[in-house]
Amino acid sequence: MIYYASRTLDDAQENYTTTEKELLAIVFALDKFLSYLLGSRVVVFTDHATLKYLLKMADSKPRLIRWML
C-alpha cells in the first residue's frame, strides 16, 4: 500500500529549524498511520544527517528528545 498525507505548519512551527521540521514530519507520519504500524517493526530512513546523530548530542532541545521517544 502507498499512502499520502500532508498538513500545513502553524505559525510557531514555521519558525522551526530544518531539523525540527524534518523530525516533525516523521512524528506526524507515525502518528497519522499508527493503526497500520501497530505490531510492526518500524525503521525510519532519512538523509538528514543531523537527525541521525540527534540522540548522541548532549545539547539537543528537550522538544526534539520528547518527539524521538
Contact map, one row per residue, 1 for C-alpha under 8 A:
111000000000000000000000000000000000000000000000000000000000000000000
111100000000000000000000000000000000000000000000000000000000000000000
111110000000000000000000000000000000000000000000000000000000000000000
011111000000000000000000000000000000000000000000000000000000000000000
001111100000000000000000000010010000000000000000000000000000000000000
000111110000000000000000000000000000000000000000000000000000000000000
000011111000000000000000000000000000000000000000000000000000000000000
000001111100000000000000000000000000000000000000000000000000000000000
000000111111110000000000000000000000000000000000000000000000000000000
000000011111110000000000000000000000000000000000000000000000000000000
000000001111111000000000000000000000000000000000000000000000000000000
000000001111111100000000000000000000000000000000000000000000000000000
000000001111111100001000000000000000000000000000000000000000000000000
000000001111111100000000000000000000000000000000000000000000000000000
000000000011111110000000000000000000000000000000000000000000000000000
000000000001111111111000000000000000000000000000000000000000000000000
000000000000001111111000000000000000000000000000000000000000000000000
000000000000000111111100000000000000000000000000000000000000000000000
000000000000000111111110000000000000000000000001011000000000000000000
000000000000000111111111000000000000000000000000000000000000000100000
000000000000100111111111100000000000000000000000000000000000000000000
000000000000000001111111110000000000000000000001000000000000000000000
000000000000000000111111111000000000000000000000001000000000000100100
000000000000000000011111111100000000000000000000000000000000000000100
000000000000000000001111111110000000000000000000000000000000000000000
000000000000000000000111111111000000000000000000000000000000000000000
000000000000000000000011111111100000000000000000000000000000000000110
000000000000000000000001111111110000000000000000000000000000000000000
000010000000000000000000111111111000000000000000000000000000000000000
000000000000000000000000011111111100100000000000000000000000000000000
000000000000000000000000001111111100000000000000000000000000000000000
000010000000000000000000000111111100000000000000000000000000000000000
000000000000000000000000000011111111100000000000000000000000000000000
000000000000000000000000000001111111110000000000000000000000000000000
000000000000000000000000000000001111110000000000000000000000000000000
000000000000000000000000000000001111110000000000000000000000000000000
000000000000000000000000000001001111111111000000000000000000000000000
000000000000000000000000000000000111111100000000000000000000000000000
000000000000000000000000000000000000111110000000000000000000000000000
000000000000000000000000000000000000111111000000000000000000000000000
000000000000000000000000000000000000101111100000000000000000000000000
000000000000000000000000000000000000100111110000000000000000000000000
000000000000000000000000000000000000000011111000000000000000000000000
000000000000000000000000000000000000000001111100000000000000000000000
000000000000000000000000000000000000000000111110000000000000000000000
000000000000000000000000000000000000000000011111101100000000000000000
000000000000000000000000000000000000000000001111100000000000000000000
000000000000000000100100000000000000000000000111111100000000000000000
000000000000000000000000000000000000000000000111111110000000000000000
000000000000000000100000000000000000000000000001111111000000000000000
000000000000000000100010000000000000000000000101111111000000000000000
000000000000000000000000000000000000000000000101111111100000000000000
000000000000000000000000000000000000000000000000111111111000000000000
000000000000000000000000000000000000000000000000011111111001000000000
000000000000000000000000000000000000000000000000000111111101000010000
000000000000000000000000000000000000000000000000000011111100000000000
000000000000000000000000000000000000000000000000000011111111000000000
000000000000000000000000000000000000000000000000000000111111000000000
000000000000000000000000000000000000000000000000000000001111100000000
000000000000000000000000000000000000000000000000000001101111110110000
000000000000000000000000000000000000000000000000000000000011111110000
000000000000000000000000000000000000000000000000000000000001111111000
000000000000000000000000000000000000000000000000000000000000111111100
000000000000000000010010000000000000000000000000000000000001111111110
000000000000000000000000000000000000000000000000000000100001111111111
000000000000000000000000000000000000000000000000000000000000011111111
000000000000000000000011001000000000000000000000000000000000001111111
000000000000000000000000001000000000000000000000000000000000000111111
000000000000000000000000000000000000000000000000000000000000000011111
